[in-house]
Amino acid sequence: MPAYIIAEIEVTDPGTYAGYRARTPEAIARHGGRFLVRGGTVLPVEGAPPAGRVVVIEFADMEAARRFYGSPDYQAILPLRQAASRGRLFIVEGVAP
């Protein structure tokens, strides 16, 4: 079953965040993931709008998403995101195709 990393990110330091953003596609691809949403336009229809960017990354399954998040590739750049933004990030299991 596919799994998704979903993040709502409010960028507080655009310069530092740009460095993080430049390095994530390669790390994600190395772990079999792909961006489905990466900061596009949001149209709130119910509830409060997100505080910032919305990101959705698809992986083959929960284990692949966990491996990516815990990988040395991602852990090396994670401090950039944490220093340059605030928000929330979680992994959610999708439905079988």
PyMOL commands that set and color helices and strands:
alter all, ss='L'
color gray80, all
select helices_A, chain A and resi 14-30+62-70+72-84
alter helices_A, ss='H'
color red, helices_A
select strands_A, chain A and resi 3-11+34-38+53-59+85-93
alter strands_A, ss='S'
color yellow, strands_A
deselect
rebuild
show_as cartoon
